[in-house]
Amino acid sequence: MFDRNSKSNGKLPSIAIRGIAPFPHTDVRTEVGRSLSKAALLDAERNYDNHVIILVQKDPMIEKPVESDFLRYGIVAKIGIKIKLPNGNFKVKFDPIMRAEVLGFEQEDPYFLTNFETRPALKGDLEQEIALMRMINKQVEENIQLVFNNPKQSLEALQSDGDTDKVLDILASNLKIAEKAKYKYIETSSIEQRLNYLLQDIEKERHMNEIEDK
């Protein structure tokens, strides 16, 4: 339904999440409890082949968000596993597909129906990307325990034959930084820019660890 390598326009029910930075190529597991999100979830199953767009709420404390409370970019995803909890909420595993720019909302009640355009990974100068990836390989291997929440998964991604876009998403999702600080990776399609962000964040975390050790 969605081609990671080409742009497309569409509209989907929206799941608003708080305190999590979702990435393509990873699992997103969260509890869906707000009425607008539950309504979107159920309609996605009935009418949209289990597809949703995950919207990222800037301030997790806001209970009833409006359009300005979301990031400009979200993630198109498919509902993987949905389990109803005793409290009436749902525990859901989403399978993220690709980034999408939010163009506006067609409706806000009983849920947000979002118009969007997908954003494939934007490749730049190949030699520059290779050089940056080599630097990241070195930095990750030297700082794997200090900087990443899931060292095993991060190292496996780095050593796999996966494309740079996929490797970047897995590494960025595992960074030991605030979830809010990861939003820039969601809003950036450019592979080269995300490579630079990753180098900067690894260096920043490495430096902070050195200060803490002293």
C-alpha positions as CSV (number, residue, x, y, z in Angstrom):
1,M,0.0,0.0,0.0
2,F,2.9,2.4,0.8
3,D,6.2,2.4,-1.2
4,R,9.1,3.5,1.0
5,N,10.9,4.8,-2.1
6,S,8.2,7.2,-3.5
7,K,6.0,10.0,-2.3
8,S,2.2,9.5,-2.0
9,N,-0.7,11.4,-0.6
10,G,-3.4,10.0,1.6
11,K,-5.6,10.3,4.6
12,L,-5.7,8.0,7.6
13,P,-7.0,7.9,11.2
14,S,-4.5,9.2,13.6
15,I,-3.1,7.8,16.9
16,A,-1.7,10.5,19.1
17,I,1.2,9.3,21.2
18,R,3.0,10.9,24.1
19,G,6.5,10.5,25.4
20,I,7.6,8.2,22.6
21,A,9.6,9.0,19.5
22,P,8.4,6.5,16.8
23,F,10.7,5.4,14.1
24,P,10.3,3.4,10.9
25,H,12.1,0.0,10.9
26,T,11.3,-0.5,14.6
27,D,8.4,-1.7,16.7
28,V,6.2,0.9,18.5
29,R,4.4,-0.5,21.5
30,T,2.1,1.7,23.5
31,E,-1.2,1.7,25.4
32,V,-4.1,3.4,23.6
33,G,-6.6,4.8,26.0
34,R,-7.9,8.2,25.0
35,S,-11.3,8.1,23.3
36,L,-10.1,9.9,20.1
37,S,-7.3,7.4,19.7
38,K,-9.5,4.3,20.4
39,A,-12.0,5.6,17.9
40,A,-9.2,6.0,15.3
41,L,-7.9,2.5,16.0
42,L,-11.2,0.9,15.5
43,D,-12.0,2.8,12.3
44,A,-8.6,2.0,10.9
45,E,-9.4,-1.7,11.3
46,R,-12.8,-1.4,9.7
47,N,-12.0,1.0,6.8
48,Y,-8.3,1.6,6.3
49,D,-6.8,-1.9,6.1
50,N,-5.3,-1.4,9.7
51,H,-3.3,1.6,8.6
52,V,-2.9,4.7,10.8
53,I,-0.7,7.7,11.0
54,I,1.1,8.1,14.3
55,L,1.1,11.7,15.4
56,V,3.7,12.8,18.0
57,Q,2.4,15.1,20.7
58,K,4.9,17.8,21.6
59,D,3.8,18.2,25.2
60,P,2.8,14.9,26.9
61,M,0.8,16.7,29.6
62,I,-1.9,17.9,27.2
63,E,-4.9,15.6,27.5
64,K,-7.0,17.1,24.7
65,P,-4.6,18.1,21.9
66,V,-5.4,20.4,19.0
67,E,-3.6,20.6,15.6
68,S,-0.8,22.9,16.9
69,D,0.1,20.4,19.6
70,F,1.6,17.9,17.1
71,L,4.9,17.7,15.3
72,R,4.7,18.5,11.6
73,Y,5.8,15.0,10.8
74,G,4.4,11.7,11.8
75,I,4.8,8.0,10.9
76,V,2.6,5.9,8.7
77,A,2.1,2.6,10.4
78,K,0.1,-0.6,10.4
79,I,-1.6,-2.1,13.4
80,G,0.3,-5.3,14.2
81,I,-1.0,-6.7,17.5
82,K,-3.9,-5.3,19.5
83,I,-4.9,-6.6,23.0
84,K,-7.8,-5.3,25.0
85,L,-6.9,-4.6,28.6
86,P,-9.2,-5.0,31.6
87,N,-9.5,-1.2,32.0
88,G,-10.9,-0.9,28.4
89,N,-7.7,0.4,26.9
90,F,-5.7,-1.4,24.2
91,K,-2.1,-2.5,24.2
92,V,-1.0,-2.1,20.6
93,K,2.1,-3.0,18.6
94,F,2.4,-0.8,15.6
95,D,4.6,-1.6,12.6
96,P,5.9,1.8,11.4
97,I,6.4,2.1,7.6
98,M,7.7,5.6,6.7
99,R,7.8,9.2,7.6
100,A,4.9,11.5,6.5
101,E,4.4,15.2,6.5
102,V,1.1,16.3,8.1
103,L,-0.8,18.5,5.7
104,G,-3.8,19.1,7.8
105,F,-6.8,17.5,9.5
106,E,-10.0,16.6,7.6
107,Q,-11.8,16.1,10.9
108,E,-11.0,16.3,14.6
109,D,-14.1,14.4,16.0
110,P,-14.5,11.6,16.9
111,Y,-10.9,11.3,16.0
112,F,-8.2,13.1,14.0
113,L,-8.4,12.2,10.3
114,T,-5.1,13.4,8.9
115,N,-4.2,14.4,5.3
116,F,-0.5,13.7,4.7
117,E,2.2,13.2,2.1
118,T,4.8,10.4,2.7
119,R,8.4,11.3,2.8
120,P,10.9,8.7,1.5
121,A,14.5,8.8,2.7
122,L,16.3,11.5,0.8
123,K,19.8,10.4,-0.3
124,G,22.6,12.8,-0.9
125,D,26.2,12.5,-1.9
126,L,27.1,8.8,-1.7
127,E,30.8,9.4,-0.9
128,Q,29.9,11.8,1.9
129,E,27.4,9.3,3.3
130,I,29.9,6.5,3.2
131,A,32.5,8.6,5.0
132,L,30.0,9.6,7.7
133,M,28.9,6.0,8.1
134,R,32.5,4.9,8.7
135,M,32.8,7.5,11.4
136,I,29.6,6.3,13.0
137,N,30.7,2.7,12.9
138,K,33.9,3.7,14.8
139,Q,32.0,5.8,17.4
140,V,29.3,3.2,18.0
141,E,31.8,0.4,18.5
142,E,33.8,2.5,20.9
143,N,30.8,3.8,22.9
144,I,28.1,1.1,22.5
145,Q,27.5,0.5,26.2
146,L,27.6,4.2,27.1
147,V,25.4,5.6,24.5
148,F,22.8,3.0,23.4
149,N,19.9,1.5,25.4
150,N,20.0,-1.8,23.5
151,P,23.6,-2.4,22.6
152,K,23.0,-5.8,21.1
153,Q,20.3,-4.6,18.7
154,S,22.3,-1.5,17.8
155,L,25.4,-3.5,17.0
156,E,23.5,-6.0,15.0
157,A,21.9,-3.2,12.9
158,L,25.4,-1.8,12.3
159,Q,26.8,-5.1,11.2
160,S,23.8,-6.1,9.0
161,D,23.4,-5.6,5.3
162,G,20.5,-3.2,5.9
163,D,20.4,0.1,4.0
164,T,21.7,3.2,5.7
165,D,18.2,4.6,6.3
166,K,17.2,1.5,8.3
167,V,20.4,1.4,10.3
168,L,20.0,5.1,11.2
169,D,16.4,4.6,12.4
170,I,17.4,1.7,14.7
171,L,20.5,3.5,16.1
172,A,18.6,6.8,16.7
173,S,15.7,5.0,18.4
174,N,18.2,3.3,20.8
175,L,20.1,6.5,21.8
176,K,20.3,7.2,25.5
177,I,18.8,10.7,25.0
178,A,15.5,12.2,25.9
179,E,12.7,11.1,23.6
180,K,12.0,14.8,22.8
181,A,15.6,15.1,21.6
182,K,14.9,12.3,19.0
183,Y,12.1,14.3,17.3
184,K,14.6,15.9,14.9
185,Y,15.3,12.4,13.4
186,I,11.6,12.0,12.7
187,E,11.3,15.4,11.0
188,T,14.4,14.9,8.8
189,S,14.2,12.8,5.6
190,S,17.8,13.6,4.6
191,I,20.1,10.6,5.4
192,E,23.1,12.9,5.4
193,Q,21.6,15.2,8.0
194,R,20.5,12.3,10.2
195,L,24.1,10.9,10.0
196,N,25.4,14.2,11.2
197,Y,22.8,14.4,14.0
198,L,23.8,10.9,15.1
199,L,27.5,11.8,15.3
200,Q,26.7,14.9,17.3
201,D,24.5,13.0,19.8
202,I,27.0,10.2,20.3
203,E,29.7,12.7,20.9
204,K,27.5,14.7,23.3
205,E,26.6,11.6,25.3
206,R,30.2,10.4,25.4
207,H,31.3,13.8,26.7
208,M,28.6,13.8,29.4
209,N,29.6,10.4,30.5
210,E,33.2,11.5,30.8
211,I,32.1,14.5,33.0
212,E,30.0,12.2,35.2
213,D,33.0,9.8,35.7
214,K,35.2,12.7,36.8
